[in-house]
Amino acid sequence: MSENDYLQAIVEAVIEGEEDDAAEATRSAVEANIDALEILNEGLMTGAEEVGKRFENGEYFLPELMLAGRALKASMEVVKPALLKKYEGTENKVKAKVISATVQTDIHDIGKNIVSSMLTAAGYEVTDMGVDVPVKSIIDKAEEIGAQVICLSALLTTSMPFMKDVIEILKARGIREKYIVLVGGASVNETWSKHIGADGTARNAADAVKVVHTLISA
């Protein structure tokens, strides 16, 4: 099998929501010595992005989303040790507290889960608040644990304005400068990030780690 065959098997298993197949395909890729970041970005993320598109277009519904999420979680458990090994002892291993959440009215968590796992593997202390999280709860939790970074996710375009609400409330409370705020999701881009006053966005989980590391180190 070629590297592409291994990765495509992961993509298809995630899209189909086949938990056991996803874990086995990921295990095969790891055993074939395919780079952990390739597995993450070209396998898991590619599958997750396709699931997101189908959900956004009305081709997939909550049951399919949940199955894909389980398949993705199973794959992440397999690849996580390889990610930890990759980042262990490198300059990217930075200790900082991160809040991760899918904003209110949005139940999509596939991309968020990948980013959370990737940041954890890179040495960050991540508090994942889950999905459909109220704006106030995100800010209160960040204050409670003394976080430095807030990562906000949204798949639905109708949920994206709540990202702006988080930033506006941080400003209103006079604590905006305390936090690095990153935004992500299928419809989120650099233009949107700048428009709402976020500190940045990333096209995939590996880039998210790089962005966090760069901003933390600045």
N, C-alpha and C positions, 0 to 999 in steps of 0.2 A: 504493500500500500504506500502511496505517496503521502507527503505531509498534508497536501490538500484533501486527500481522502479521509484522513483521520479527523481533520477539522470540520469537514462537511458532515461527517457522521454526528459530531457534537451539535452542529447547527440544526440538523434535521430532528435530532432527539429533543432538543429544547423546544423547537417549533411545535412538534407533535405532543409535547408534554409527557414524554415517556421517561419517567424518573430513573428506572433501572438502566434503560438503554443509555441515557445521558451520562450516568455515573460510569458505566462500562466503557463507553466511547472515550470519555475523558481519561480514564485509567489507561486505556490502550495508548492514547496520545502521550501521556506522561512516560509510560514504559518505552515508548519509541523515541524518547529523549527530545521531543518537541518542546521548544522553549515555553515556559509557563506563561509569559506575556502573550505569545502567539496563541496559545490555547485560550487565554482570557479574551483577547481582542478579536481574533479571527474566528473563534469558535463560539464561546458563550455570548459575547457582546453582539456578534452578527445575528445569532439566533434570537437574542433578546430584542434587538432592534426590529426584526421582522415581526415578532409577536406584538410589539408596540404599535407598529404600522397597521397590522390587521385589527387590533383592538380599536384604534383611532378611526379606521375606515368602516367599522361595524361588521367586519368579517368574523372577529372573535368577540366573545363575551366573557363575563366573569369566570365561568367554569374553566374555559380554555386558559385564561390568564392565571388562574390558581394552579392548574396543572403545569403550565410552563414554569411558574415560580418554583414549584417543587422540584422539577427537573433541574432547574438552574441551581437550586440550593444543593442538590445531590452532587452536581458537578463541582461546585465550589468547594465542597468538603474534600473532594479528591485532589483538586489542584492546589488547595491552600498550602499544604506542606511544601510544595515546590516553590510557591511564591515566597513563603517565609524564608526558605533556604536562599532564595535569590537575593532577598533584601537584607539578610542577616549580616551584620558587620559592615554595611555600606554606609556611605554618607547620607543616603536617603532615609536612614532610620532615625527619625526625629520624634521626640516625645512631646505631644501636644494633645489637648482634649478637643474632640470634634463632636458636634451635634449633627446627626443625619436624620432627615425627615422628608416624607412626601407630604406636601401641603394639603390643607383641608379641601374637601370635595374630590380628592383624587385618591384612588386606591391602588394605583400602579406602583409596584415596588421592585421590579426586576432590575432596572438599572441602578436604583439606589442600593440594593443589596450587593451588587457587584462592587460598586464604589466603596461601600462600607467595609467589605471584606478586603479590598485592595489596600485601603488606608490602614486597616488593622495589621495586615501582613507587612506593611511598610513601617510599623512601629508606633502608629498613632493610637490613642485611647478613644475609641469611637462609642458613643451612646446613640444607638439606632432607635428612634422613637416610633418607627413604623409608618403607617399610612393614615391619610385623612386627619392630620394633626393640626389642631387650631393654632393660629398665629401666636396667640398669647402663651400657649403651652410651650411652644418652641423657645420663645424668649425667656420665659420663666425657668425652664430647664437649663438653658445656657448660663443664666445667672447663678442658678443653684450649684452647678458643678464647676463653675469657673472655666468654661470653655473658651478657646481662642478662635475656633472655626465653626461656622454654621453652614452646612451643606443642605440646600433645598432642592427637591426634585418635583417635577410635574410632567406628566405625559399629556394631559388634556389642556388644550389652549384656554379653556374656560377656568382652569385652576391656576394658570400662570400669574394672574394679577395678585394672588395671595403672597407671592414672592415679594412683590413690591410692597405689600402691606407690612411684611416683616421688617423690611429696611426702613420704612417710614415710621414705624413704631419705635424702632431702635433710635432713630433720630429724635423723635418726640421725647423719649426718655433721657436723651443726652448721653447715650451709651454706644452710639454707632461706631465710634473709633476703637472700641474695645474688641471688635470682632472682624474677622475676615469672612465675608459672606460669598459663597459660591453657589451658582445655580446650574441646574442641568435637567435634561429630559429631551424627548424626541423633537419637540418644537422649539426648544431653547437654543439661541445662538448668541454670538458675540454682540450683535446689535441690541437684542433684548436685554442682555446683561448690562450693557452700558446705559441703556434707556432707564432702567430701574435703579441704577446706582450700585449694582453689585460689584464685587472685586474681581470677578472673572467667571469663566465657564470652561468646560473641557469637552472634547469630542469623544473621549473614552475614559475608562477608569485609570489606565496607566498615566494619561495626561493629567487627570485629576490629582494624582499623587504628586506629579511634578509641579503643578500649579500651587498646591498647598505648601509643598516644601519651599518653593521659591518665595512665596509671600511670607511664610513664617520666618524665613531666614533673612528677609529684607530689613 
